[in-house]
Amino acid sequence: MTEPVIQADGICKHYGRGETRVEVLRDLSFELCAGESLAIMGPSGCGKSTLLNLLNGLMQPDRGSLEVFGLPYQRLGDNGWARWRRHRIATLFQDGNLIPTLSVSRNIAFRAGLAGLKVEPLELLQTLGIGDVAQRYPDQLSGGQRQRAALACAFAMQPELILADEPTGSLDEASARLVMPLFFKAMHERGLTALIVTHNPVLAQCCDRVLHLSKGALSP
């Protein structure tokens, strides 16, 4: 049986104290195995982004057990999580998170360099159907081009796990339908594991499994 990349058991997270305390996530339990794609669906404000921040080490749970790549989150510490974000875990934000002062090609090379790698940016961009934008800057791209450029940056670090935050949230329907097949095709070709938080049912149905997050709790 494939070992879980993520194993969460009874995860809880809250903000504030006393009367202002808000429980964002409560008793979340799930597994994500290597090579699998999992969609977490839910409306805005239901805790999806908080969950991603727990899984990439930017936050810590208040209660519960969380293991990533077989290690408890406490074992890593800040430096360990930082190394994993450079080498093993790529987070894909809906706004692309590209460096505005660098061309698309240099954005990709920079991201690979953080992981100690060298890649051919043009080859990655051609795979995603946007080889003609290599020398453009992020503000010269359409929403669909920017999202694919961000995906190329994620692939450049050769991660094992991709965490995607509303990857089609800033796209119109036509652009989303163009980007989604490219995302999943490239992911399967590389044998990547992916957790995607989204409110888009079409995107969610492309994943191997779908869970729903509502009022901080998960359900099938």
C-alpha positions, -999 to 999 in steps of 0.1 A, spaced: 0 0 0 13 35 -9 25 55 21 5 87 29 22 119 19 -2 137 43 -18 121 74 -40 143 95 -58 131 126 -81 154 146 -65 187 134 -79 218 151 -70 255 145 -85 286 161 -78 324 161 -83 347 190 -89 341 226 -118 341 250 -150 357 236 -132 366 204 -120 330 198 -130 316 164 -126 279 156 -116 277 120 -108 240 117 -121 213 140 -112 176 142 -100 173 106 -89 138 97 -78 126 62 -50 110 43 -34 118 9 -13 91 -7 15 95 -32 4 102 -67 -31 110 -56 -51 143 -62 -75 155 -36 -99 184 -39 -111 202 -7 -143 221 -17 -160 248 3 -172 284 3 -150 314 10 -141 317 47 -146 280 55 -109 275 64 -94 262 31 -65 286 31 -58 280 67 -56 242 60 -30 249 32 -9 270 56 -9 241 81 2 217 54 31 239 41 43 247 76 34 284 77 11 277 106 9 250 133 -23 232 145 -35 239 180 -45 202 185 -43 170 166 -16 150 148 -2 160 114 25 140 95 39 151 61 62 127 43 60 105 73 73 130 98 54 148 126 52 185 119 69 193 153 101 174 141 108 198 113 109 232 129 110 265 109 142 257 91 130 222 81 97 235 67 116 262 48 138 235 32 107 215 22 90 246 7 122 250 -15 125 214 -25 95 192 -18 63 213 -14 52 238 -40 23 261 -32 3 274 -62 -16 306 -54 -45 319 -74 -28 352 -82 3 334 -95 27 349 -70 52 358 -97 80 383 -90 68 414 -110 103 427 -118 115 394 -134 105 381 -168 86 348 -169 118 329 -179 138 344 -150 109 337 -126 112 300 -135 150 300 -133 149 317 -99 124 292 -85 145 263 -97 176 279 -83 161 281 -48 158 243 -50 194 240 -62 183 230 -97 188 242 -132 160 239 -158 152 251 -193 124 276 -188 113 276 -224 109 238 -224 86 241 -194 66 269 -209 62 251 -242 49 220 -224 22 243 -210 14 260 -243 29 294 -236 64 293 -250 59 327 -266 57 345 -232 91 336 -219 105 372 -221 74 389 -209 68 403 -174 39 391 -152 19 423 -158 20 416 -196 2 383 -192 -34 373 -193 -49 355 -163 -46 321 -180 -10 328 -191 -1 340 -156 -15 309 -140 4 286 -164 36 305 -158 31 300 -120 26 263 -127 58 262 -146 76 278 -116 61 251 -94 73 223 -117 107 239 -120 115 230 -84 106 193 -91 84 190 -60 68 159 -46 36 177 -34 17 206 -49 -7 226 -27 -30 247 -49 -51 275 -35 -81 282 -58 -59 277 -89 -87 288 -113 -102 314 -90 -90 344 -109 -97 330 -144 -128 332 -166 -145 300 -176 -128 297 -209 -93 302 -194 -101 278 -166 -111 251 -190 -78 256 -209 -56 255 -178 -72 225 -159 -63 198 -185 -27 211 -187 -24 211 -149 -36 175 -145 -17 162 -175 16 177 -163 9 165 -128 3 129 -139 34 129 -162 55 139 -132 38 115 -107 30 144 -84 7 144 -54 -17 173 -52 -41 189 -27 -64 215 -43 -87 238 -24 -114 252 -46 -151 262 -49 -151 251 -86 -170 218 -89 -156 211 -124 -120 214 -112 -129 193 -81 -143 165 -103 -110 162 -122 -93 150 -89 -92 114 -76 -112 123 -45 -133 152 -33 -139 162 4 -161 191 15 -151 216 42 -180 234 59 -178 253 92 -144 239 98 -153 203 94 -147 178 66 -172 155 50 -173 133 18 
